[in-house]
Amino acid sequence: MKKIWIFTTGGTIEKSYSEDEGSLANRESVLKQKLLEKLRLPYTQVCINTILAKDSLDMNDEDRQLIFQRIQQALNEADGIVVLHGTDTLDVTMRFCESRLPQPTKAIIFTGAMKPAGFDDSDAIQNFTEALYAAQVADPGYYLSFHGQLFKGTHIQKNKQLRTFEYKK
């Protein structure tokens, strides 16, 4: 049985709508309710840890250090790691982690979504499912799993026009 650690940090993938506030915001993690409960994982032990509940544009290096520390702590017992992160600064956090641990011993897969998991047309379930699978089979290193692509390394960028990611040119 594979043991996969999933760290949640907020971002669009985890935003939820509040009727009281009339807004989308990061509150509590929606991972279990909106994503994990829809999957059958008899051969995967999933450990979930909420690190932050922030829009990635509001993250700073202290937040990134906290994310890195949690990843580093999980490496000894995890077979793979998934980090749910906002798409606006996901690449910054990946590079931050890589600068502190250039050669991780496990696959560390970052992912997010362009639309919240609670939306019917969200890309969250696709991206999360693909990231969860990649964490179990990819070689050690940093990856971004997004829209059917597994980008190895941290030389990626968000393409706002196409609403996806690509390798930096």
C-alpha positions, 0 to 999 in steps of 0.5 A: 500500500502506498502512503501519500501525504497531501498538503493543502495550502488554499488557492482557487482549488479550495475556494468555497462560496459563502452565501452570508458573505457573498464571496469566494474565499479560502476557508476550510479545506474542501479536499475530503468533501469535494475531491477525495470522497469521489475516488476509490483508493483501496491501495493508497493510504492518504494522509491530509494536512492543512498547512494554510488556507490562503490565496497564493497571491497573499503568500510570503516566504514565511508561508513557503518556509512552512510548506517546505518544512512540512514537505521535508518532515513527511519525506521519511514516511511518505511514498509520495507527496501532493501539494494543493496550491494556488496557481498564481504563485505555485511556480514560486513555491516550487522553486523555493522548495527546490532551492532548499532541497534540490534532490528530494528522495520522493516525488513531490507533485504540485497541483491546483485548479483554475476553477474551485472544486465546488464548481461543476466545470472545475478542473480540480478533480482531474488535476487532483486525481492526476497528481495523486497518481503521479505521486505514486509512480513518478521518480523523485523530484519536483513536478507540476501535474496540470490538465493531463500534463506532468511537468518535471522540474520547476521551470514552468509558468502559468499561461493566463491566456490559455488558462493552464501551465507550460514550460518556460520558453 
